[in-house]
Structures are given as structure tokens and as C-alpha cells.
Amino acid sequence: MDRGDLPPERFRLFLAVRRGVPLGLAAILMGLALLEPVRHGWGRGWLILAAMACLGEVWPTFKRGRAYLAARGPIMKWDAGWVYLLRPIFRWLGHEEDWILSFCAWNNHRVRESFEARKARKALILLPHCIQMARCKADVLTELSSCYECGLCPVGDYLPLQLTLGWQSRITNRSHKAYREAREYRPDLIVAVSCLDRLLKGLVKLPEVPCYVIPLELPHRMCVDTTFSVPHLMAAMGTLVEPRETAAETPEKVLPFHREGIA
């Protein structure tokens, strides 16, 4: 994947449910209203009102660009409500991961559209500590530049990119620290890498900040020695964020993040 060449977002599952259920219900209610006898006009009125409410439920899914960013907070909370509400059903069907991935893809699609015309000027990258090899002794949580760059985990692949491209980033071992740092930094955009549950939680906890998410790969089916696509991260930054000056021009790019226990 080349820089600036983001992969397609597979959001059809979430969008089909998010729009299909209210639109289908609105169609049923309007049909019932047409069949309602005239002498029961009050009943017809309530059916039409309920159908209009269903249409109003769908309307936020059509917001784009700056209009979407302005209303992102309540939109994200409402969309996440759909995810949590239907999550048990998709778990029972054996497609829980597909359901959450589809929601994340829908989020990414809308964020990409919002930054097409004007790229973000102040971006923050959030990375989980589990991308570091468990047996590695480098204290990357305190000082990212302490990485040995041995090439055995994604930290060594990412460090040169941060130093040469001037990216602001945090490697954290607790979600609440990541949220606190993000609020203090006040970015225009967050690019977050994490497991699906943490990505979903982060989109709910920081709905007001546009966030492009990249799921972790879990070769051991747990948060140990995880990995992610560094080219995907490069493509996201190249597509959504204005290029910054190099680290040689602005030397303080690696900020300390003090460790407060383990995940």
C-alpha cells in the first residue's frame, strides 16, 4: 500500500442495518396509515408521525463534510447505540467482529470524506503498548526513542517515520490515559490503532474528535505481541493530514509518556 492509497472501507453491513431498519419501519407505518379508516383519523396521524420520526432517525447518516463534523458528537453516540444494541444478535449469529468492523469502516468513510477538501493540521496518533514485543526491555512508554529498532515489532518500523515526518504520537498502556492526552492536545484528527473493543470504546468516549481507526492484528488472539499495518498508517496520515516540517527543523517530536502500571 502506497502512502495516500487507503484501502476501501467495508461498511455495507452497518449501513444496511442503520438505514434499512428505520426506512423499513417508516414504510410499514406509512402503509398502515394509508389503510387506516378515515373515521380513525387520529390513529392515522399517529402512524404518520411515527413514520416521520423513523425518517428523522435516518437523516444524520446523510450528513457529510463540515456539517457532519459539527454534529459528530451526538451522531457517534447514536450510531454506537445501534452497535451495542445489536451486538448480542450478531454475536449469536457468529458475526460480532464483522459488525464492529463495519461500524469502524463507516466511521472511517465519513472521516475521509470530511477531510477531502481540507486536511487536518493538528493530528495525533494513538498506539497501544502491546505492539512492543513482550520480552523487549526498551522503555518506549516513557521515551519512544529508546526503541532498539531491532525490526522485530512495529515500534521499530514506526519510530523513523515519526522522527522524519514530525508526527505527534503517544504509546499508552491504559485507555483513560490516551483519552486524557487527546483532550489535552486538542487535535483536529486522531489516528488510532487498537483492538476492536478499544476502538469502539474510544469512538464512544471521544465522539467530538474525528478519529480514523486501524484495527490491530492479533496473531496470538490476545493483547501480546500484536502488530498492525504501518503502510496503512502512512496512507492515513498522507491522505488526511497536511505534511509537517521535518524533525530536524522541530527537534522535540517525541514527548514523554510516564508509565502508570500495566494494562
N, C-alpha and C positions, 0 to 999 in steps of 0.2 A: 504494500500500500504506500503510495507516494504521499508526501506532505501535501495537504489540501485536498486529498482524494478520500473523503469519508465514505464508509460503507453504507449501503442503503438501510433504511430503518424499517423493520418489520413490525408494524403497529396495527395491522388489519384486524387482528383478533380483538384487541381492546376497543378499537374504534367501532367495530361492528356491534359490539355489545353496548358501548357507551351511547351510540346514536340509535342503534336498532331497537333497543328496548323502549325508550321513550317515544320514538316515532311510531313503533308498532302499537303501543298503548294509546297514543293520540289517535291513530287511525281507527282503532276499535271504539274508542269513546265517541268519535265523530259519527261513526256508523250507527251506534246506539242512539245518538241524538237525532239522527235522521229518521230512525224507526220509532222514536218516541211519539206517542199520540199527541196531537195538538192540545187536547184538553189537559195534558200533564206538562204544560209549558215550563213550569218551574223545574221539573226534572230535566227537561232538555237543556235548560240554561245551566244547570249544574254540570251536566255532561260536557257541554261546550267549554265551560270554564276550566274543567279538569283537563280537557284536551289542550287548551291554550297553555296551561301550566306545564304539561309534558313537552310542548314545543319550546317553552322558555327554558326547560331543563337542557335541551339540545343546543340552544343558541350559543353558549360560551365556547363550544367546540369549534365554532367557525371564526372565532377571533384570531387575528393574525398581527404580526409585527408589533408596533408600539402599543396598539390597543390591547394586545394580549399581554405584553409586559406590564402595562399599567394595572391590569386586573389579575395578574398571575397568582397572587396570594390566595384569594378565595377560589379561583379556578382549580389550583393544585389541590387544595384541601378537599374540594368537592369530588374531583376525579379520584383522589386517593380513597375517598369514602367508597366509591364503586369497587376499587381494588379489594379493600378489606371486606366489604360486604359479600362479594362473590368468591373470595379466595377459598373458603371451605368447599364450595361446589367444585371449583377447578382442582382442588387437592383430591377430592373424591373421584374425579374423572381422570386423575393422573396427569394433569397439565398445569399444575400450580406454577412451575417455573416458567412455562410458556406465557402464562397470564401476566406475571410480573414483568418478564422481559418485554412483552408487548406494550405494557404501560410505560416502561422506561423508554422504549423506542418512540412512542407517541410524544413523550416529553422532549426527547432529543430532536425529533422532527420539528416541533414548534419552536424550540430554541434556535435551531439552524435557520428557520425562516425569519426569525426576529432579528438575526444579526447578518442577514444577507446584504442589506443596504448600508448598514453602518456597523462596523466591527467593534467588539468590546475593547476598551482602552485600559482597563484595570482588571486583569484576570488572576484568579488564584487556583492553583492545583492542589487537590487534597489526595494524599496517598495513604494506604494503610500500612502499618508496620510489618504485617505478615508477608509483604513482598520480599523482605530481607530473609535470607536463609536462617533457620532456627539456630544453627550451630555457629553462626558468624558472631564475632565479638565486637565488631565496629559499632560505636555508639551513634548510629545515624539519627536517632530520635533527638539527641542533643545537638549534633553537628553533622549535617548531611555530608559535608566534605570529608568526614572521617572514613567514608566508604573506601575499601581497599581496591575497588574496581577490578575484582578478580574475574568478572564475567560470568559468575555462577548464579546470579539473581538479577532481576530487573533494576535494582538500585544502581548498579554499576553502569547499566545502559542509559539510565535516566540522568545521572549526575552531570555528564559532559554537556547534555542538552541544556540543563538549567544554567550552567555556568556560561555557556557560549551564547545562548539566546536570551538570557536575562529574565527567565521565568521566576515568578514568585510561587513558592510551594511550601507545603507542610507534610511531614510524615508523622502520623499520630497513632497512638495505641488506644485511644478512647474516643468514642463518638462525641461526647459532650465537649471535649477539648477542641475538636475540629469545628463544631458549631460556634464555640466562643471565639476562636481565632477568625473564623469567617466574618462574624458580626463586627469584630474589632477592625478588620482590614477593610470592610465595606467594598467588596469587589463589584464590578459590573457583571461579571460572569464567574461561575465556579466550574471547573472541570474536575469531576470526582471519580476516583477509581475505588471500587469496593465490591463486596459480595452483594447479592441481590437484596437480602434483608436490610443491610445497612444503607444501600442506595435508596430503597423505598422509604426507610425511616428518615433519611436525610432530606428527601424531597418534601416530606411532610413537615419536618422540623424547621426547614429554611425555605418555605414556599415563595417568599418575596424575592429571593435572589435567583435569577436564571441559572440553571445548572445542567451542564451536559454530562451524562454519566456513562462510564465504561465499566462493564462487569468484569470481575476477576475470573481467572481460570483457576479451578481448584483441583489439581491433579491428585491430591490426597484426600479429597472430599471433606476437608476441614480447613481452618484458617492457619495452616502451617505450610511454609514454602510455597506460597501461591505465586501466581505470575499474571501478567497482563500484556496486551499488545502495545509496545512502545510506539510502533508506527501509527497505530490508531490515535494515541495521544498526540503525536506530532501532527497528524492530519487535523485533529480537532483544534489545536492551537493555531495552526496555519490558516484554517478556514474561518474561525470565529473571532480571532484576536488580532489586533494590529501589531505588527512587528515592533519589538522594543530595541533599544540600544544594547550593544553587547556588554558583557560583564566587564570587559577591560575599561569601558567608559564609566560604568557604575559598579564598583567593586563589591558593594555589600548586597549580594543577592541571596546568600544562604543565611536565613535567620534561624537562631537557636530555638529549639522547642524542648522545654525541660520535661524529663520523664517523671510521671507520677504513678508508678506502679505498672502492672502488666494488664493486658486485655483479658 
